[in-house]
Amino acid sequence: MSDSLPPRNEDSLSGFFFALSAYVLWGFLPLYMKALANVPPIEVIAHRVIWSVPVALGLLVWLGRTADLRTALRTPRMLAMGVITAALISVNWGIYVWAIGSGHALDAALGYYINPLFSILLGSVLLGERLKGVQWLAIACAAIAVAILTWEAGRLPMVALALTLTWGFYAYFKKRLPIGPNQGFALEVLILLPFGLAYAGWLLVAGGGHFLQG
């Protein structure tokens, strides 16, 4: 038993730093999106999809995890679930990009603050997950904080609610998809790729795109 403890501790430490790095990068993402404020959100999403495909597939090849993706592409039920998650994540991306570019960064941040509460609600109602008393207390504190922020804003945070709903249901359906997260992401961007290429191609022909336009 003692031999298995060090690797487990190392894995926990690595996981912590990976998570921390992801959230730091996520925190700086609005600065990048703000610099793209003059680019229509749909064009940003189209290129995000297009360039995500080689990255996602390259990662799967490197990890040796392409078999699950091939299975998903041949299985109608898994493909249908992939269509649902792809639609939800593309809408979520679009709302986020629009929010940052149009001066609603705080609303977007509030949406991702509310999201864990909604995800917990979905997990409890739809997946039958049970929480302990201390966990309910933490959720109550977070819910009160959200209510105060909404009250101070003087309006319903529609952007925040839209981000919360799309991401919450995305996470729910993603959990129901019987493949790993990397394979699931690759499946989603492959499903979205024809639409991204079609839009980018149309912009190229029409001359209205911003890609490679200095």
N, C-alpha and C positions, 0 to 999 in steps of 0.2 A: 504493500500500500504506500509506503514511504517513497518508493521509486517513482510512483505516478504523480506525486504532488508537485515537484518542480516544473514538469512540462505544463501541468494545469495552471500553475501560477504564471508561468511565462505566457501562456495563451491568454489569460485574463488581462495581463499587462499589455500585451500586443493589441488585444481587442479594444482596450481603453484608449490607447494612443491612435488607433485607426479611427475610432469613433470621434475622438477629439479633433483629429485632422479634418475629418469630413465636416464637422460642424463649423470649424474655423473657415474652411473653404466656402461653405454655405453662407456664412456670415458676410463674406466679401463679395458674394455673387451679385447683390443689388448694385454695387459700384460698377460692375461690368455691364449689367443690364441697363443701367442708367446711361452708360456711354452709347448704347444702341437705341436710345429713345427715338431717334429719327427713322429707324427701320420698323416697318409694320410687324406686329407680333407674329402674324402667320408666316412671314418670311423667316423670322428668327427660328420659329418652331420647325419649319421645313428643313432648314440647314442643320438644326439640332438633330433631327431624325436622320438625315442623310449621313452626317459624319459620325453619328453614334453606331451605325451599322458596322463599319470596319473595326471600330474599337471593341464593340461587344463580341463580334465573331472572333476577332483576334484573341481576346481574353479567353473565350471558350476553347479555342484551339490550344492555347498555351496551357490551360488547366486540364485539357483532355476531357472536356465535358460536353462534347458536341452530340453525343448519342441521344440525350434527353431532348435536345432541340429537334433533332430529326424525327423522333417519335411524336413530339407535339405537333409538328407540321403535317404528320400523316394521320393524326387522330382528330376527328371532327369535333368531339366534345372539348378537347383541350384547345383546339384552334378557336372555337367559339368563345371560350373563356378568355383567350388571348385577345380577341377582338374587343371584348368588353373592357378589359384592363387597358388596352391600347387607346380606346376612345376616351376613357376617364383620365388617363395620364396626359393625353394631348390637350384636353380641355383645361386641366389643371395647369399645365405649362403655359398655355395661352393666357389664362387669367393672370398668372403670376407675372409674365413678361409685360402684359398690358399695364398691370397695377404699378410696377416699378417705373415704367416709362411715362406714366401719366400722373405721377406724384402721389400714389397711394401705397407707398412702401410700408407705412405704419399699419395700414389695414391688412396688407399681405402678411406682415409679421404677426399680427393678432390672429390671423387665420391659422398659422402654423402653431400658435400658442394654444388655440382652442382645439386643434385637431386631436391631441392625445385624449381629451375628454370625450370627444365623439367616438374615437376608436375604442375606448374602454366601454362606452355604451353599446356599440355594435358587438363587441366581444361578449358582453354580458347577455345581451338580448338574443343575438343570432348564433353565437357559438357556445353559449351556456357556461362561460367562464365565471368563476366566483372570486370575489375580492375579500380581503380581511378588513377588520375595522380600521386599522391605521391607514390602509390604502384608501378607504372611503373618506377618511378625514383629509388626506392629501388632495383628493379629487375635489372635495368641498371647498377647500382653501383656494384651489386653482379656479374653480367655478365662480367664487366670490370675486376674485381678482378680475376675471373676464367681465363680470357684471358691472364692476366699478368702472373699468375702462370704457365699456359701452355707454354707461350713464354719462361719463365725462364727455364722450364724443357727441352725445345728444342725438344719436341716430343709430339705426341698425347697421352694423358693419357688413354690408352686402358682399363686398369683395372677400372679407374674411370668411363669411358663411359659405360662399361659393367654393373657396379653396378648401375649407374644412370638409364640406360634403363630398367634393370630387376626390380628395385625397383619402378620406375615410373609407368610402366605398371601394376605391381602388385598392387600398390595403386589404379590405375584406375579401374581395374577389381574388386578389393576388395570393392570399393565404389558401384559398380553395384550389388554386392551380397546382397540380401535383408535380411540379418541377422546381428546381432551385431558383433563387432570385436572379442569378446571372443569366440562366437559360430563359427565364421569364422575360427579362428585359430585352434580350436578343430577339425573342419571339415578337414582342410588342413593336420594336423598331422595324423589324422585317415586315410586319403587317402594315405599318404606317409608311414604309419606304415608297411604294408606288405613288401615294398621294404627295409626299414630299418632292419626289423627282418630277412629277407632273407639274406641280406649282412652280418649282425652281426653273423647269424647262420653259414654262409659259412666260415667266419673267424674263428669261434670257432672250426669247424670241421677241417679246414685246418691248424689251429695252427698259423695263421699269425696275429692275432689281438693283440691290446695293452690293452684291457680292463682287469682290475685286474692283470696287469703284473708288479706291483711294479714300 
